Amino acid sequence: MKLDFAAVRKLLKSFDFNTLFREHLGWDKHQAQLDIPLDGETHRL
């Protein structure tokens, strides 16, 4: 994926992390799960 560095800089300067992560980095497409053992139980993230 090619980033538009000018757009990314603008989003960083305006603290618009939601748009940065979702529209430019594609973080809304994460599908993995992680099992965490804690106090004898397993919790899925």
Backbone as CSV, one residue per row, in Angstrom:
resi,resn,N_x,N_y,N_z,CA_x,CA_y,CA_z,C_x,C_y,C_z
1,MET,0.839,-1.170,0.000,0.000,0.000,0.000,0.891,1.242,0.000
2,LYS,0.597,2.153,-0.878,1.366,3.390,-0.972,0.679,4.477,-0.149
3,LEU,1.435,5.170,0.689,0.882,6.215,1.545,1.022,7.583,0.893
4,ASP,0.020,8.407,1.112,0.062,9.814,0.719,0.654,10.569,1.906
5,PHE,1.971,10.791,1.889,2.670,11.356,3.033,2.168,12.752,3.395
6,ALA,1.771,13.530,2.422,1.249,14.870,2.715,-0.054,14.758,3.504
7,ALA,-0.921,13.841,3.109,-2.195,13.647,3.821,-1.941,13.111,5.228
8,VAL,-0.988,12.194,5.351,-0.661,11.628,6.661,-0.122,12.714,7.588
9,ARG,0.763,13.566,7.100,1.290,14.667,7.919,0.173,15.598,8.381
10,LYS,-0.743,15.905,7.486,-1.871,16.788,7.828,-2.728,16.151,8.930
11,LEU,-3.000,14.856,8.812,-3.798,14.159,9.828,-3.065,14.115,11.164
12,LEU,-1.761,13.891,11.141,-0.984,13.885,12.376,-0.988,15.253,13.047
13,LYS,-0.818,16.300,12.258,-0.818,17.659,12.819,-2.162,18.039,13.409
14,SER,-3.240,17.502,12.854,-4.583,17.811,13.369,-5.064,16.771,14.390
15,PHE,-4.182,15.813,14.738,-4.504,14.754,15.707,-5.731,13.939,15.277
16,ASP,-5.914,13.762,13.969,-7.042,12.987,13.433,-6.591,11.541,13.226
17,PHE,-6.392,10.852,14.345,-5.866,9.488,14.296,-6.897,8.502,13.761
18,ASN,-8.173,8.740,14.007,-9.224,7.849,13.509,-9.151,7.738,11.985
19,THR,-9.108,8.855,11.306,-9.015,8.848,9.841,-7.692,8.248,9.391
20,LEU,-6.612,8.599,10.061,-5.300,8.070,9.711,-5.288,6.549,9.779
21,PHE,-5.725,5.994,10.894,-5.661,4.544,11.068,-6.638,3.811,10.166
22,ARG,-7.828,4.326,10.007,-8.842,3.610,9.227,-8.675,3.797,7.723
23,GLU,-8.510,5.024,7.274,-8.513,5.281,5.835,-7.143,5.137,5.180
24,HIS,-6.084,5.427,5.920,-4.753,5.389,5.305,-3.961,4.142,5.680
25,LEU,-4.182,3.597,6.869,-3.425,2.428,7.301,-4.234,1.134,7.281
26,GLY,-5.550,1.239,7.094,-6.391,0.061,6.964,-6.583,-0.736,8.239
27,TRP,-6.475,-0.098,9.401,-6.572,-0.825,10.656,-7.979,-1.316,10.951
28,ASP,-8.991,-0.874,10.236,-10.355,-1.352,10.477,-10.574,-2.738,9.884
29,LYS,-9.586,-3.276,9.192,-9.720,-4.569,8.518,-9.038,-5.694,9.289
30,HIS,-8.655,-5.444,10.509,-7.956,-6.439,11.324,-8.897,-7.582,11.671
31,GLN,-8.469,-8.832,11.433,-9.317,-10.003,11.652,-8.745,-10.990,12.667
32,ALA,-7.540,-10.795,13.139,-6.901,-11.763,14.020,-7.500,-11.738,15.421
33,GLN,-7.352,-12.867,16.119,-7.776,-12.971,17.511,-6.569,-13.365,18.339
34,LEU,-6.588,-13.000,19.606,-5.489,-13.309,20.497,-6.058,-13.856,21.795
35,ASP,-5.622,-15.056,22.184,-6.053,-15.662,23.440,-5.038,-15.329,24.526
36,ILE,-5.546,-14.785,25.650,-4.703,-14.384,26.763,-5.069,-15.214,27.992
37,PRO,-4.150,-16.027,28.509,-4.435,-16.751,29.747,-4.249,-15.820,30.949
38,LEU,-5.255,-15.800,31.830,-5.205,-14.928,32.994,-5.960,-15.579,34.142
39,ASP,-5.281,-15.810,35.237,-5.882,-16.401,36.436,-6.637,-17.680,36.144
40,GLY,-6.061,-18.569,35.359,-6.670,-19.855,35.072,-7.761,-19.823,34.024
41,GLU,-8.055,-18.675,33.455,-9.055,-18.548,32.398,-8.390,-17.974,31.153
42,THR,-8.962,-18.277,30.011,-8.458,-17.722,28.753,-9.445,-16.675,28.240
43,HIS,-8.913,-15.497,27.950,-9.729,-14.397,27.443,-9.325,-14.116,26.005
44,ARG,-10.290,-13.975,25.132,-10.027,-13.725,23.717,-10.176,-12.234,23.415
45,LEU,-9.162,-11.679,22.792,-9.200,-10.279,22.342,-9.433,-10.251,20.857
